Amino acid sequence: MTPNTSASRLSKFSKTLVSFVLAGGLLALQTASASAISSSVKMACMGDYFSYCSMHSVGSQALRACMSDNGHRLSKRCVNALIGAGEVSQTEVSRRAASAR
């Protein structure tokens, strides 16, 4: 192998590596913006999602509306996670609970 061949292969490898790193970064950004739901909310609300709203994609406005519409049915664990993530306020949860009585 000549020095030029090694340098050429190293250059191609470097360009490929940079391409993969950039593509991975872009994918991560797209994933983060497409689904701004925290992993703790996903875990806490998984059962509620499958029970009431699985026809909607995670992170969509339609899912948020569905979860809101089914708020009175959601598990306490899910509601607490949604409050913690800022998806709903404690004031709103308390107001809805009072109006349901």
RAFENKA-V150089 format. One record per residue. RES is the residue in one letter. SS is DSSP state (@ for helix, = for strand, . for the rest). PSI is psi in radians with two decimals (999 if undefined). BURIAL is + if it has 9 or more other C-alpha atoms within 8 Angstrom, else -. Layout:
RES/SS/PSI/BURIAL
RES/SS/PSI/BURIAL
//
This chain:
M/./2.32/-
T/./2.77/-
P/@/-0.64/-
N/@/-0.66/-
T/@/-0.75/-
S/@/-0.77/+
A/@/-0.68/-
S/@/-0.75/-
R/@/-0.72/-
L/@/-0.72/-
S/@/-0.77/-
K/@/-0.73/-
F/@/-0.78/-
S/@/-0.76/-
K/@/-0.71/-
T/@/-0.77/-
L/@/-0.79/-
V/@/-0.72/-
S/@/-0.78/-
F/@/-0.74/-
V/@/-0.78/-
L/@/-0.76/-
A/@/-0.74/-
G/@/-0.70/-
G/@/-0.74/-
L/@/-0.72/-
L/@/-0.74/-
A/@/-0.72/-
L/@/-0.74/-
Q/@/-0.74/-
T/@/-0.74/-
A/@/-0.73/-
S/@/-0.53/-
A/@/-0.53/-
S/./1.58/+
A/./0.48/-
I/./2.27/-
S/./2.73/-
S/@/-0.54/-
S/@/-0.65/-
V/@/-0.74/+
K/@/-0.78/+
M/@/-0.77/-
A/@/-0.53/+
C/@/0.09/+
M/@/-0.84/-
G/@/-0.72/-
D/@/-0.71/+
Y/@/-0.87/+
F/@/-0.51/-
S/@/-0.63/-
Y/@/-0.52/+
C/@/0.32/+
S/./-0.17/-
M/./-0.14/-
H/./2.55/-
S/./2.54/-
V/./2.30/-
G/./-0.10/+
S/./2.76/+
Q/@/-0.62/-
A/@/-0.68/-
L/@/-0.75/+
R/@/-0.74/+
A/@/-0.74/-
C/@/-0.79/+
M/@/-0.65/+
S/@/-0.78/-
D/@/-0.54/-
N/./0.30/+
G/@/-0.68/-
H/@/-0.30/-
R/@/-0.28/-
L/./2.56/+
S/./2.68/-
K/@/-0.68/-
R/@/-0.77/-
C/@/-0.82/+
V/@/-0.77/+
N/@/-0.68/-
A/@/-0.69/+
L/@/-0.66/+
I/@/-0.83/+
G/@/-0.56/-
A/./-0.07/+
G/./0.24/-
E/./-0.47/-
V/./2.61/+
S/./2.72/-
Q/@/-0.62/-
T/@/-0.78/-
E/@/-0.74/-
V/@/-0.78/+
S/@/-0.71/-
R/@/-0.78/-
R/@/-0.69/+
A/@/-0.71/+
A/@/-0.65/-
S/@/-0.32/-
A/@/-0.25/-
R/./999/-
//
